[in-house]
C-alpha cells in the first residue's frame, strides 16, 4: 500500500480550507520583497533575533525586536493597524514563531516569514548590516540609508 495514501486524503474542500488558512499565517520571501519594493506601508518586518545577529545581517527595512523582549510595555509604541511579519534565521529557529505568537497574543496582526533569513538569502535577496534598518531597492540591492 502507498505510504502517502495510507493516512487518507483530504477532500478538495477541506484541502482548500487548510491551505487558505496557511496563507493567512505565513508569507514567503518573494511576496515580502514585492511588498517592500512597492513600499507597502501596512507591512512592518520584525527581526526576532538578538541585536547582534541583526547587526550582522537582516532583511532591509526590518526592525530589530527580539522575541524575548516582547511584552505589553515594549509593544506599546507599535501601530495596531499594521501587519507584522516576523522572521528569524530559518526553519531551524523558532524565534519567528515565538515573536508572532507573542504579538498575536497581545492583539497584533501577524504573519511568519517562511524560511526566515536563510530562505530570503537563498532566493537572492540582499541583506543589510549594522544598526540601521536599510531599504530594499530594485535588483535586490540593500541600501543602508
Residue pairs with C-beta under 8 A, 6 or more apart in sequence:
10 18
24 111
25 100
25 111
25 112
26 111
26 112
26 113
26 114
27 85
27 111
27 112
27 113
27 114
28 113
28 114
28 115
28 119
29 113
29 114
29 115
29 119
29 120
29 122
29 123
29 125
30 123
32 43
32 45
32 59
32 85
32 113
32 120
33 120
33 123
33 125
33 136
33 140
35 43
36 43
36 45
36 59
36 60
36 61
36 136
37 136
37 137
37 138
42 81
42 82
42 83
43 82
43 83
43 85
44 63
44 78
44 79
44 82
44 83
44 84
44 85
45 59
45 61
45 62
45 63
45 84
45 85
45 87
45 113
46 62
46 63
46 65
46 84
46 85
46 86
46 87
46 99
46 103
47 53
47 54
47 58
47 59
47 62
47 63
47 64
47 65
47 87
47 88
47 117
48 65
48 66
48 67
48 86
48 87
48 88
48 95
48 96
48 98
48 99
49 64
49 66
49 88
49 89
49 93
49 95
50 66
51 64
51 66
51 131
53 89
54 62
54 64
54 131
55 129
55 130
55 131
56 129
57 117
57 121
57 127
57 128
57 129
58 64
58 117
58 127
58 128
58 129
58 133
58 134
59 87
59 117
59 120
59 125
59 127
59 128
59 136
60 126
60 127
60 128
60 133
60 134
60 135
60 136
60 137
60 142
60 143
61 128
61 133
61 134
61 135
61 136
62 87
62 128
62 133
63 133
64 131
65 74
65 99
66 95
67 86
67 88
67 95
67 96
67 98
67 99
67 102
70 99
70 102
70 103
70 106
71 102
72 106
75 103
75 106
75 108
78 84
78 103
78 108
80 107
80 108
82 108
82 109
83 109
83 110
83 111
84 100
84 103
84 108
84 109
84 110
84 111
85 110
85 111
85 112
85 113
86 95
86 96
86 97
86 99
86 100
86 103
86 110
86 111
86 112
86 113
87 96
87 112
87 113
87 116
87 117
87 120
88 94
88 95
88 96
88 99
88 116
88 117
89 95
89 116
89 117
89 118
90 115
90 116
90 117
90 118
90 119
91 115
91 116
91 118
91 119
93 116
96 112
96 113
96 116
97 112
99 110
100 110
100 111
100 112
103 110
104 110
113 119
113 120
115 122
117 127
120 127
121 127
124 140
125 136
125 140
126 136
126 140
126 141
126 142
127 142
128 134
128 142
128 143
128 144
129 144
130 144
132 144
132 145
134 142
134 143
134 144
134 145
135 142
135 143
135 145
136 142
136 143
137 143
